[in-house]
Amino acid sequence: MIMGNQSNDPVDAAPAAPLDSMPSAARAAIKRRNVVLGIVAALGVAALSAAVTRAAVNPRLLALEADAESARAEIRDAQSDLSQLQSEFEQLRVVQEYSTAFRIPADLAEAIREAAQREDLDPDIAFRLVATESSFRRRAISSVGAVGYTQLMPSTASWLEPGLTEGDLFDRDTNLRLGFRYLRMLLDQYGDARIALLAYNRGPGIVSGIMARGGDPANGYARQILGSE
């Protein structure tokens, strides 16, 4: 049987159909695919570029942010220190003024100011009370037995702080603390500085009794401290 000539060469694949020969719908689909592929490729390049940029810039940004936060913290600390220094300076200025005005040592003026502040007492009243009661003499004792800077009676002191002895009232800080605390209590009780000072001087029982009878307990004491009565 005679066979036709056979070629051993591989058979070539059929060439792709030209785009123009395709149906319009196919051509449109291919064009859309090509557009999408182009966009995806462009986005991939942009994303890669952005990632590379971030990788290069981020360490510097992080370092700058850290430096900025450190600077902000230092500024906050400096402002806090400045505020504290201003407060301390103001306290020293006030102490110096009282020390000069009443001609007393600065440490005593500071002790009076601090004790008044702790008991929420007007420092002007506190200084004038000590000046009037004892002329700033720590060991002052009255004819009725009142003791120290604020001329506190030992019975009143032991009522305010049980267990306290008369000797304890010669301690500067103890005397100032209890004397000012007692006046603070009278201020809260009467709600009037003049009446509270009169009660401090004459005793709350006497003052309340006079007022209950319609009288005026004034004796000139409050005027010495407040400037009026």
LINLIN-V121973 format. One record per backbone hydrogen bond with DSSP energy under -1.0 kcal/mol. NH is the residue of the N-H (numbers start at 1). CO is the residue of the C=O. Records with the same first field share a line. If there is no record, write none. Layout:
# LINLIN-V121973
NH: CO ; CO
This chain:
# LINLIN-V121973
21: 18
22: 19
27: 23
28: 24
29: 25
30: 26
31: 27
32: 28
33: 29
34: 30
35: 31
36: 32
37: 33
38: 34
39: 35
40: 36
41: 37
42: 38
43: 39
44: 40
45: 41
46: 42
47: 43
48: 44
49: 45
50: 46
51: 47
52: 48
53: 49
54: 50
55: 51
56: 52
57: 53
58: 54
61: 57
62: 58
63: 59
64: 60
65: 61
66: 62
67: 63
68: 64
69: 65
70: 66
71: 67
72: 68
73: 69
74: 70
75: 71
76: 72
77: 73
78: 74
79: 75
80: 76
81: 77
82: 78
83: 79
84: 80
85: 81
86: 82
87: 83
88: 84
89: 85
90: 86
91: 87
92: 88
93: 89
94: 90
95: 91
96: 92
97: 93
98: 94
99: 95
100: 96
101: 97
102: 98
104: 99
109: 105
110: 106
111: 107
112: 108
113: 109
114: 110
115: 111
116: 112
117: 113
118: 114
119: 115
120: 117
121: 116
126: 122
127: 123
128: 124
129: 125
130: 126
131: 127
132: 128
133: 129
134: 130
136: 130
137: 134
140: 137
142: 146
145: 142
147: 152
148: 140
151: 148
152: 147
157: 153
158: 154
159: 155
160: 156
161: 157
164: 161
169: 166
170: 167
171: 168
175: 171
176: 172
177: 173
178: 174
179: 175
180: 176
181: 177
182: 178
183: 179
184: 180
185: 181
186: 182
187: 183
188: 184
189: 185
190: 186
191: 187
196: 192
197: 193
198: 194
199: 195
200: 196
201: 197
202: 198
203: 199
207: 203
208: 204
209: 205
210: 206
211: 207
212: 208
213: 209
214: 211
215: 210
224: 220
225: 221
226: 222
227: 223
